[in-house]
């Protein structure tokens, strides 16, 4: 049988609020998230910190659409050598 204990940590108020909301969105409590993180730390003996930016799933989905448009030649404007040609092209879209 597992006995629960309390761990006190200091966290930025906004971080805690956002973490609680994210956990709730997943049907979890913040305590569930922290316990899972601690179990993973015990199992792997590692904590990963990274400054490599990762794309959100929303951004990845958006970029998939952009890549598709590029392959199909859709939603692209031509290159311009001067502002006059650019203005003419933009005026033609009205």
C-alpha positions as a Markdown table, in Angstrom:
| # | Residue | x | y | z |
|---|---|---|---|---|
| 1 | Unk | 0.0 | 0.0 | 0.0 |
| 2 | Unk | 1.3 | 3.4 | -1.0 |
| 3 | Unk | 1.4 | 6.2 | 1.6 |
| 4 | Unk | 1.0 | 9.8 | 0.3 |
| 5 | Unk | 3.1 | 12.6 | 1.5 |
| 6 | Unk | 3.2 | 16.3 | 0.7 |
| 7 | Unk | 6.0 | 18.1 | -1.2 |
| 8 | Unk | 6.1 | 21.9 | -0.9 |
| 9 | Unk | 7.7 | 23.6 | -3.9 |
| 10 | Unk | 7.9 | 27.2 | -5.0 |
| 11 | Unk | 6.4 | 27.9 | -8.4 |
| 12 | Unk | 5.4 | 31.1 | -10.2 |
| 13 | Unk | 1.7 | 31.7 | -9.7 |
| 14 | Unk | 1.0 | 31.9 | -13.4 |
| 15 | Unk | 3.0 | 28.7 | -14.1 |
| 16 | Unk | 1.0 | 26.9 | -11.5 |
| 17 | Unk | -2.3 | 28.2 | -12.9 |
| 18 | Unk | -1.4 | 27.3 | -16.5 |
| 19 | Unk | -0.1 | 23.8 | -15.4 |
| 20 | Unk | -3.3 | 23.1 | -13.5 |
| 21 | Unk | -5.4 | 24.1 | -16.5 |
| 22 | Unk | -3.3 | 22.0 | -18.9 |
| 23 | Unk | -3.6 | 19.0 | -16.5 |
| 24 | Unk | -7.4 | 19.5 | -16.2 |
| 25 | Unk | -7.7 | 19.7 | -20.0 |
| 26 | Unk | -6.2 | 16.2 | -20.0 |
| 27 | Unk | -8.4 | 14.9 | -17.2 |
| 28 | Unk | -5.6 | 15.0 | -14.7 |
| 29 | Unk | -4.7 | 16.9 | -11.6 |
| 30 | Unk | -1.5 | 18.8 | -11.2 |
| 31 | Unk | -0.5 | 16.2 | -8.6 |
| 32 | Unk | -1.0 | 13.4 | -11.2 |
| 33 | Unk | 1.4 | 15.3 | -13.5 |
| 34 | Unk | 4.0 | 15.9 | -10.9 |
| 35 | Unk | 3.8 | 12.2 | -9.7 |
| 36 | Unk | 4.2 | 11.0 | -13.3 |
| 37 | Unk | 7.2 | 13.3 | -13.7 |
| 38 | Unk | 8.8 | 12.0 | -10.5 |
| 39 | Unk | 8.2 | 8.4 | -11.5 |
| 40 | Unk | 9.8 | 9.0 | -14.8 |
| 41 | Unk | 12.8 | 10.6 | -13.1 |
| 42 | Unk | 13.2 | 7.6 | -10.8 |
| 43 | Unk | 12.9 | 5.2 | -13.7 |
| 44 | Unk | 15.3 | 7.0 | -16.1 |
| 45 | Unk | 17.5 | 8.9 | -13.7 |
| 46 | Unk | 17.4 | 11.8 | -16.0 |
| 47 | Unk | 16.0 | 15.3 | -16.2 |
| 48 | Unk | 15.9 | 16.8 | -19.7 |
| 49 | Unk | 16.4 | 20.5 | -20.1 |
| 50 | Unk | 16.6 | 21.8 | -23.6 |
| 51 | Unk | 16.8 | 25.2 | -25.3 |
| 52 | Unk | 16.1 | 23.7 | -28.7 |
| 53 | Unk | 12.7 | 25.1 | -29.7 |
| 54 | Unk | 10.0 | 22.6 | -30.5 |
| 55 | Unk | 7.1 | 23.3 | -32.8 |
| 56 | Unk | 3.6 | 22.9 | -31.3 |
| 57 | Unk | 1.3 | 20.4 | -33.0 |
| 58 | Unk | -0.8 | 23.4 | -34.2 |
| 59 | Unk | 2.2 | 24.9 | -35.9 |
| 60 | Unk | 3.2 | 21.6 | -37.5 |
| 61 | Unk | -0.3 | 21.2 | -38.9 |
| 62 | Unk | -0.3 | 24.8 | -40.2 |
| 63 | Unk | 3.1 | 24.2 | -41.9 |
| 64 | Unk | 1.9 | 21.0 | -43.5 |
| 65 | Unk | -0.8 | 23.1 | -45.2 |
| 66 | Unk | 1.8 | 25.7 | -46.3 |
| 67 | Unk | 4.1 | 23.0 | -47.7 |
| 68 | Unk | 1.2 | 21.5 | -49.6 |
| 69 | Unk | 0.3 | 24.9 | -51.1 |
| 70 | Unk | 4.0 | 25.3 | -52.1 |
| 71 | Unk | 4.1 | 21.9 | -53.9 |
| 72 | Unk | 0.8 | 22.7 | -55.6 |
| 73 | Unk | 1.8 | 26.3 | -56.5 |
| 74 | Unk | -1.2 | 27.7 | -54.6 |
| 75 | Unk | -1.5 | 30.8 | -52.5 |
| 76 | Unk | 1.9 | 32.1 | -53.7 |
| 77 | Unk | 2.7 | 35.5 | -55.1 |
| 78 | Unk | 5.4 | 36.0 | -57.7 |
| 79 | Unk | 8.8 | 37.6 | -57.0 |
| 80 | Unk | 9.0 | 41.3 | -57.9 |
| 81 | Unk | 11.9 | 43.4 | -59.1 |
| 82 | Unk | 10.4 | 46.6 | -58.1 |
| 83 | Unk | 7.6 | 48.2 | -56.0 |
| 84 | Unk | 5.6 | 49.3 | -59.1 |
| 85 | Unk | 5.2 | 45.7 | -60.3 |
| 86 | Unk | 4.3 | 44.6 | -56.8 |
| 87 | Unk | 1.6 | 47.3 | -56.5 |
| 88 | Unk | 0.2 | 46.4 | -59.9 |
| 89 | Unk | 0.0 | 42.7 | -58.9 |
| 90 | Unk | -1.7 | 43.6 | -55.5 |
| 91 | Unk | -4.2 | 45.9 | -57.3 |
| 92 | Unk | -5.1 | 43.0 | -59.6 |
| 93 | Unk | -6.2 | 41.0 | -56.6 |
| 94 | Unk | -9.0 | 43.4 | -55.6 |
